[in-house]
Amino acid sequence: MNEIFTSQSESETMQIASDLAKECRKGDIICLEGELGAGKTRFVKGFAEYFGIEPGSVTSPTFNLIHEYYNENAIPVYHFDCYRLESAEEALDIGAEEYFYGGGVSIIEWPERIAEILPDEIIRVIIRVTGENSRQIEIQFPSET
């Protein structure tokens, strides 16, 4: 099942992300695709906010590869940025699979860099720039077969 949304602002993008977060459970993996500057980290801010994480504390983990966000009243959010990875082996070296199968929700920027280690059951979010402030956000849920 696919859903397509149009966002005209950063706050609308964050709301779409928050609405998706409401549907997520422990062990879910959300893969964010889109060009540089498309709004992937802004999407993560809205997603994490649903779990009680202050949006201002959410930053791209480009140099750390992963940020872990916790709120005592919610499940953890594991935010990956795989942009700087040369191979999926590097993700395995930091224990990515433990996060994927752990007690939180993983949200991954640049997932194509680690595609071979991702489980089959992922939620894909494709963010397309359609104007200076507008975005088309397509959410692809795993098929139910």
N, C-alpha and C positions, 0 to 999 in steps of 0.2 A: 504494500500500500504506500502510495506517495501523497504528500501534501505539499502544495506550493503557496507561499505567502509573498506579499510585497511589503517591504519596509521603506518608509519615507524618512526615517530618522534613526539615530542611535538608540533612542528610548524604545522605538517600536521593535528594533532588532532585539533588544534586551527582553522585551515582553514576549516575543515569539520564543526566545530561548527559555524563559521562565515557564511558559506554558508546556514546552517539551519536558522540562525537568519534572513537572508534576506527574508525568507519565512514567518516569524512570524508576528503576528498582536497583538494589544491590547487584553488582555484576554486569550492569549494562555498560556498553562501550559506544560512545558517540564519536564519530569521525568527522572532523570539519575540513571541508575542501573549499578552496577559493584562493584567488591570487593575493599577493601582498597588498595589504591595505583594504581588503574586502570587508573586514569587520569580524574576523574569527575571534580575536581576543575580546572584543565587545560582546559577542555572542556568549562567550564563557562567563563574562561578568554577570550577564542576566541569568544564565543557567545557575551559577553558584549562588546568586542572591536568593533564589528560591530555597536553597538549603541553609539560609541564614548567614551566608558569608557576605561581609561588607564588600560591595563592588570595587571600592577604592583599593582594597587589599589584593585584588586579582590583577596580576601582571603576567606578561608572556614569559614563560620559563625558557627562553631561547638559550641562555647560557647554562642554566641548571638542568635543563631537559624536562624536569618535572617539579611541579609545586603541589603540595598536599594542603587541602583546605578542610578544616574541621570546625564543626559546631556541635556542642555536646548534645543538642536536641535533634540532630539530623545525621544522615549517612555522610561519610567523607566524599569529597570530590578530588579526583586525581587529574590534574591538568598537565598534559604532555605537549611539548612543542618539539617536533622531530625534524625541524628545518635543517639543523646543522649536522644531523646524522649522516654518515657515509654508508652505513649498512644497518640492516635489522639486527645483526649480531651485537652492535653497540647497545641497542635497546635491551637485548637479552642480558647483556653484561650488567646493566643497572637494575635488573629484576623486573622488567616491564610485565612479564607474564604473571608475577605474583600480584601486581596491581589489578590486572585484567580479571583475575579469578578471586580477588579479595573481597572485602566487605564494603566497598564503595562503588562509586560510578566513575568511570574513566572517560575523559573528554580529550580528544587528540587532535592537535593541529598538525597538518602535513602528514596524514596517515599513510599516504602512498609510499613514503620512505621506509615503512615497516610492514607493508601489506602482507608479506609472506608469514608473519607471525601473528596476525590478527585472527581471531576466531571468525567463523562464518556468520554468526549472528551479531551483526553490528547495526547501528543506526547511522546512516550517512546523512550529513547535512552539507548541502552544496550552496555556497553563497556566491551569487553572481552580481557584479557591479553593473547597474543599469543607468546610473546617473551620479552626479556629484554626491548626493546624500541618499539615493535610492538603491535598494538591493532586492533581488529576487532570492528567496530562501526556499530551497527544495529539501524536504525531509523524506528520506526513503527508509521505511521500516523493513525489517527482515520479513521475508515471505513466510506465511503460516501454512506450511505443508506438512 
